[in-house]
Amino acid sequence: MHPAKNKRRQMANSFSRGFSLIELMIVVAILAMLAAIEYPSYQESIRKTKRAEGGAALMQLMQQQERYYSQNNTYVAFSAAAPNGFKWFSGNTAATSSYEISAAACQDDTIRNCVMLTAKPGTKNVNSRYTDDACMSLTLTSTGIKAAAGNAVNCWQ
């Protein structure tokens, strides 16, 4: 046999080597298992980030309320329907925000003395696909009380 033909045949054999279907299926199965394990962790990470966004928005709005109080000796109620100059959503725009924010008088008090800010997740006025079944709504009062409507702990991290 001619040496050039022999060399071509060896090269053809080396190029035809690859993965078998079984090997490929095993790799795909391993990747699917890893994705199934990590996806819930990823979702919880996203949820914590959105909660932090909601909490930060509440803190920022409480500072704005305190500035208003120092000038007018009263707090202001607001909502998406009547913003009264206050930002009523947690993010940059209402459509991309996860929380709708409102302000009302604290329980058993008047708006003149105490205000409670509430951040509700996924309403019709913000991203309605976002839900937070663990913490639900976040609240912050002008007396400094931070709370959540759900049963989860560490909603205000």
Backbone bond lengths (Angstrom), bond angles and torsions (degrees), N, CA, C in turn:
res aa  C-N    CA-C-N  psi(-1)  N-CA   C-N-CA  omega(-1)  CA-C   N-CA-C  phi
1 M - - - 1.439 - - 1.514 108.50 -
2 H 1.264 114.95 141.75 1.454 122.21 -179.50 1.528 109.37 -69.57
3 P 1.369 118.86 136.55 1.467 121.35 -176.90 1.526 113.48 -61.59
4 A 1.322 119.83 -33.37 1.467 121.80 -179.59 1.516 110.25 -67.62
5 K 1.356 118.21 -40.21 1.464 121.30 178.63 1.525 110.19 -66.46
6 N 1.316 117.09 -39.62 1.451 121.93 179.45 1.546 110.51 -62.59
7 K 1.324 115.25 -41.36 1.453 119.76 179.87 1.530 110.82 -66.46
8 R 1.341 118.02 -40.52 1.459 122.11 177.57 1.521 111.14 -62.95
9 R 1.304 116.64 -39.25 1.465 121.48 179.99 1.538 109.70 -66.00
10 Q 1.337 117.88 -40.55 1.463 121.30 178.34 1.534 110.55 -65.62
11 M 1.332 116.36 -39.18 1.464 120.12 178.67 1.521 110.70 -66.57
12 A 1.321 117.95 -40.46 1.456 121.56 178.88 1.524 110.30 -62.33
13 N 1.316 117.54 -40.11 1.460 121.30 178.86 1.536 111.17 -66.53
14 S 1.313 116.28 -39.42 1.465 118.50 -178.56 1.535 110.84 -70.14
15 F 1.353 118.96 -32.11 1.458 121.35 178.77 1.523 111.83 -77.31
16 S 1.285 119.10 -25.22 1.456 120.73 -177.62 1.519 111.75 -81.00
17 R 1.316 117.21 -7.78 1.457 119.43 176.46 1.520 108.67 -73.38
18 G 1.316 117.01 146.45 1.468 121.78 179.09 1.509 108.81 -171.49
19 F 1.312 115.07 -158.44 1.451 119.82 179.66 1.518 109.79 -88.60
20 S 1.300 115.73 142.11 1.467 118.66 174.82 1.522 108.23 -82.25
21 L 1.277 117.48 165.22 1.465 122.45 179.79 1.525 110.64 -61.98
22 I 1.301 117.49 -37.87 1.471 121.79 178.83 1.526 109.97 -62.96
23 E 1.325 117.99 -46.14 1.457 121.21 179.52 1.528 110.90 -61.19
24 L 1.304 116.00 -42.28 1.459 120.68 179.03 1.531 111.05 -64.31
25 M 1.314 117.98 -41.76 1.473 122.01 178.90 1.525 110.99 -64.93
26 I 1.322 118.04 -36.54 1.466 121.40 178.38 1.527 110.03 -65.49
27 V 1.312 116.85 -43.55 1.468 120.90 178.70 1.527 110.43 -62.49
28 V 1.319 117.14 -43.56 1.465 121.10 179.34 1.527 110.31 -63.86
29 A 1.327 117.53 -41.21 1.464 121.18 179.19 1.527 111.16 -63.94
30 I 1.311 117.46 -41.34 1.467 121.05 178.72 1.524 110.27 -64.25
31 L 1.318 116.60 -43.62 1.471 120.31 178.27 1.527 111.17 -62.96
32 A 1.312 117.81 -39.79 1.466 121.58 178.61 1.525 110.86 -64.07
33 M 1.325 117.08 -40.84 1.471 120.12 178.67 1.526 110.68 -65.64
34 L 1.313 117.72 -43.31 1.462 120.61 178.42 1.530 111.36 -62.24
35 A 1.315 116.55 -41.30 1.463 120.41 178.96 1.529 110.66 -65.40
36 A 1.320 117.46 -40.06 1.461 121.07 179.75 1.526 111.47 -65.23
37 I 1.314 116.60 -33.46 1.464 120.91 179.51 1.529 110.67 -75.44
38 E 1.306 118.24 -41.17 1.459 122.55 -173.48 1.527 114.71 -85.12
39 Y 1.319 119.71 -22.90 1.465 121.49 -175.50 1.534 112.86 -60.60
40 P 1.336 119.76 -46.07 1.473 118.53 177.05 1.526 112.67 -60.78
41 S 1.304 117.47 -36.81 1.463 121.40 177.56 1.525 109.92 -64.32
42 Y 1.308 116.78 -40.16 1.461 122.09 177.92 1.530 110.12 -63.43
43 Q 1.334 117.01 -43.99 1.463 120.45 179.57 1.527 111.07 -62.60
44 E 1.328 117.71 -41.54 1.461 120.83 179.16 1.526 110.63 -65.37
45 S 1.303 117.09 -36.46 1.464 121.21 176.93 1.527 110.69 -62.85
46 I 1.312 116.50 -42.48 1.470 121.39 177.35 1.524 109.81 -63.26
47 R 1.334 116.96 -43.82 1.457 121.71 179.80 1.534 111.14 -60.39
48 K 1.329 117.21 -42.63 1.470 120.74 178.62 1.524 111.16 -64.50
49 T 1.311 116.71 -37.97 1.460 120.67 178.01 1.525 110.95 -64.57
50 K 1.321 116.39 -42.49 1.472 120.62 179.14 1.527 110.28 -65.95
51 R 1.350 117.31 -39.56 1.465 120.66 176.42 1.525 110.64 -60.70
52 A 1.321 116.27 -42.69 1.460 120.27 178.46 1.527 110.41 -61.89
53 E 1.329 116.85 -38.37 1.466 121.08 176.33 1.524 110.07 -62.00
54 G 1.325 116.84 -44.73 1.463 121.08 178.71 1.516 112.23 -63.68
55 G 1.322 116.98 -43.85 1.466 120.81 178.80 1.516 112.14 -64.44
56 A 1.315 116.71 -41.05 1.470 120.72 178.63 1.526 110.77 -64.45
57 A 1.326 116.58 -39.12 1.467 120.28 178.15 1.528 110.57 -64.84
58 L 1.337 116.71 -39.22 1.463 119.72 177.45 1.530 111.29 -63.63
59 M 1.317 116.78 -42.79 1.465 120.49 179.48 1.532 110.79 -63.50
60 Q 1.321 116.45 -42.26 1.464 120.89 179.58 1.529 110.80 -64.14
61 L 1.335 116.07 -42.71 1.460 119.32 179.94 1.524 111.84 -69.56
62 M 1.337 116.95 -32.21 1.461 119.31 177.12 1.531 109.93 -66.42
63 Q 1.319 117.36 -37.27 1.472 120.08 175.40 1.526 110.29 -62.36
64 Q 1.329 116.41 -40.84 1.456 120.59 178.43 1.536 110.14 -65.39
65 Q 1.326 116.80 -39.45 1.470 120.93 177.26 1.534 110.85 -63.38
66 E 1.327 116.43 -41.21 1.473 120.01 -179.99 1.529 111.21 -65.96
67 R 1.322 117.42 -38.04 1.474 120.23 175.35 1.533 110.20 -62.00
68 Y 1.340 115.27 -44.14 1.464 119.82 178.50 1.528 110.45 -61.87
69 Y 1.324 116.17 -42.66 1.466 120.91 -179.52 1.530 111.22 -62.47
70 S 1.324 116.93 -41.21 1.467 119.53 -179.23 1.526 111.81 -65.86
71 Q 1.316 118.15 -24.87 1.464 121.64 179.52 1.529 112.70 -91.76
72 N 1.355 117.15 -30.72 1.468 120.27 -171.85 1.525 114.29 -121.37
73 N 1.309 118.43 -1.89 1.457 123.91 178.79 1.534 113.10 59.48
74 T 1.315 116.46 30.53 1.460 122.61 175.15 1.522 108.35 -160.49
75 Y 1.323 115.44 158.01 1.465 120.80 173.58 1.519 108.64 -94.11
76 V 1.343 116.91 171.92 1.461 121.29 -178.02 1.523 109.79 -123.89
77 A 1.326 115.31 131.53 1.461 120.26 172.03 1.527 107.38 -81.51
78 F 1.339 115.90 143.57 1.462 119.67 176.05 1.521 109.56 -153.29
79 S 1.320 114.46 163.36 1.473 121.65 177.10 1.522 107.66 -156.50
80 A 1.320 115.93 -179.60 1.465 119.93 177.57 1.526 110.27 -63.00
81 A 1.327 116.79 -35.32 1.460 121.02 -179.13 1.529 111.79 -72.74
82 A 1.335 116.65 -32.63 1.469 121.41 -179.82 1.527 108.91 -137.08
83 P 1.344 117.63 81.78 1.469 120.44 -173.82 1.529 115.51 -67.41
84 N 1.317 119.29 -23.66 1.473 123.04 178.49 1.529 112.89 50.09
85 G 1.321 117.48 34.81 1.457 121.34 177.81 1.520 114.76 85.80
86 F 1.323 117.84 2.55 1.458 121.89 179.88 1.533 110.35 -105.07
87 K 1.306 116.18 147.18 1.466 122.09 177.21 1.525 107.90 -75.77
88 W 1.320 118.02 123.04 1.456 122.09 -173.98 1.534 113.37 -103.40
89 F 1.315 118.27 10.28 1.466 122.00 178.23 1.519 108.76 -131.81
90 S 1.343 116.61 160.56 1.462 120.46 -169.94 1.528 114.58 -87.58
91 G 1.304 118.86 -26.86 1.464 121.28 -174.49 1.514 113.29 -100.97
92 N 1.332 114.62 -154.53 1.462 120.09 -179.73 1.518 112.48 -76.71
93 T 1.334 116.12 -36.15 1.461 120.88 177.15 1.523 108.30 -133.34
94 A 1.313 116.43 159.39 1.463 120.00 179.90 1.526 111.45 -63.42
95 A 1.317 116.98 -40.37 1.468 121.01 -176.71 1.529 112.75 -64.23
96 T 1.326 117.63 -32.32 1.465 120.25 -178.10 1.525 112.65 -98.50
97 S 1.316 117.97 -2.89 1.462 121.42 -179.02 1.519 110.96 -77.95
98 S 1.309 115.84 151.44 1.459 121.64 178.77 1.523 112.49 -96.02
99 Y 1.328 116.81 -21.48 1.463 121.09 -176.28 1.521 111.73 -125.97
100 E 1.329 114.97 140.66 1.464 122.18 170.19 1.529 106.46 -101.06
101 I 1.315 116.65 131.01 1.461 120.95 -174.46 1.525 110.15 -112.81
102 S 1.320 114.34 139.31 1.461 120.82 176.06 1.528 109.02 -137.99
103 A 1.325 115.71 162.32 1.459 121.69 178.58 1.515 108.88 -130.33
104 A 1.331 115.54 137.42 1.461 121.93 178.55 1.524 108.06 -147.39
105 A 1.318 115.55 170.90 1.464 119.79 177.04 1.518 109.55 -65.09
106 C 1.319 115.46 146.37 1.468 119.99 175.52 1.523 109.37 -63.36
107 Q 1.313 115.44 157.53 1.457 120.43 178.77 1.532 109.18 -61.12
108 D 1.319 116.68 134.49 1.464 123.75 179.69 1.528 112.94 61.89
109 D 1.314 117.98 32.03 1.460 121.40 177.97 1.526 108.58 -150.86
110 T 1.320 116.78 178.28 1.460 121.16 178.96 1.523 109.46 -108.51
111 I 1.318 116.11 161.80 1.462 121.44 179.09 1.529 109.91 -65.37
112 R 1.309 117.53 -22.90 1.468 120.83 178.41 1.523 111.27 -66.53
113 N 1.328 117.36 -33.98 1.467 121.96 -175.06 1.520 114.77 -100.32
114 C 1.311 116.86 -31.10 1.472 119.40 -172.85 1.530 110.02 -152.93
115 V 1.321 115.93 138.50 1.457 121.06 177.05 1.523 109.02 -123.88
116 M 1.330 115.95 142.97 1.460 121.62 175.41 1.529 108.20 -120.64
117 L 1.317 115.61 121.32 1.463 121.62 176.25 1.519 108.08 -92.90
118 T 1.325 116.41 136.92 1.460 122.06 179.73 1.515 109.52 -126.75
119 A 1.326 116.09 130.57 1.471 122.22 176.40 1.527 107.42 -110.91
120 K 1.330 116.13 112.21 1.472 121.82 -179.91 1.518 109.32 -101.40
121 P 1.333 117.40 128.69 1.475 119.77 -178.25 1.528 112.99 -78.95
122 G 1.315 115.54 141.74 1.460 123.11 168.91 1.506 117.09 55.90
123 T 1.309 118.66 51.10 1.460 120.76 176.86 1.528 109.88 -86.46
124 K 1.317 116.68 178.85 1.469 120.40 179.50 1.526 112.51 -69.04
125 N 1.340 117.37 -18.45 1.462 121.08 -178.52 1.523 113.99 -89.41
126 V 1.336 116.90 -13.47 1.464 122.62 177.63 1.528 107.59 -125.95
127 N 1.318 118.39 -164.46 1.465 122.30 -179.99 1.531 109.69 -63.50
128 S 1.316 117.20 100.64 1.464 121.76 -174.94 1.527 113.23 -72.90
129 R 1.333 118.00 -11.75 1.472 120.80 178.45 1.526 112.19 -77.78
130 Y 1.326 116.88 -17.48 1.468 119.22 -179.00 1.522 110.33 -81.38
131 T 1.312 116.24 131.92 1.461 121.84 175.54 1.523 108.77 -133.29
132 D 1.311 115.03 153.98 1.457 120.99 174.92 1.525 107.26 -141.35
133 D 1.321 115.70 86.81 1.455 120.81 -176.77 1.524 112.50 -71.64
134 A 1.318 117.74 -20.43 1.465 120.69 -177.67 1.535 111.47 -78.75
135 C 1.312 117.72 -51.33 1.471 121.23 -176.29 1.522 112.67 -99.39
136 M 1.315 116.77 -26.70 1.465 122.84 -176.21 1.524 110.14 57.71
137 S 1.324 118.54 -126.46 1.464 122.07 -178.48 1.521 111.09 -81.25
138 L 1.333 115.46 144.62 1.457 122.38 173.75 1.523 107.96 -104.90
139 T 1.346 116.92 140.73 1.456 120.22 177.95 1.526 110.23 -130.37
140 L 1.333 114.41 151.41 1.453 122.41 176.40 1.516 107.69 -143.80
141 T 1.327 116.75 129.46 1.466 120.34 179.39 1.524 109.84 -105.37
142 S 1.316 115.48 162.40 1.461 120.39 178.25 1.524 111.67 -69.25
143 T 1.328 117.32 -12.46 1.465 120.86 174.93 1.523 111.29 -87.64
144 G 1.342 117.16 -0.71 1.460 121.61 175.20 1.514 115.45 95.45
145 I 1.315 118.69 7.39 1.464 121.47 -178.92 1.523 109.70 -82.38
146 K 1.332 115.11 122.53 1.461 122.07 176.53 1.520 107.47 -106.73
147 A 1.329 116.61 133.14 1.461 119.87 -178.26 1.528 109.54 -148.57
148 A 1.323 114.37 169.18 1.468 121.98 175.50 1.521 107.84 -137.81
149 A 1.323 116.45 147.56 1.466 120.72 -177.87 1.531 112.03 -76.56
150 G 1.314 117.79 -23.62 1.461 120.81 -177.32 1.515 113.11 -83.25
151 N 1.338 115.55 -176.33 1.453 122.03 -176.89 1.522 113.52 -94.11
152 A 1.290 118.48 -3.71 1.467 121.30 -175.91 1.524 111.56 -72.22
153 V 1.305 115.38 152.05 1.466 120.58 173.61 1.526 107.95 -98.70
154 N 1.296 116.32 160.01 1.471 122.59 178.16 1.526 113.33 63.10
155 C 1.322 117.30 36.34 1.464 119.17 175.71 1.525 111.22 -72.10
156 W 1.321 116.64 -24.85 1.464 122.73 178.63 1.506 108.54 -107.63
157 Q 1.303 118.19 71.57 1.482 120.69 -179.46 1.486 110.38 -89.13
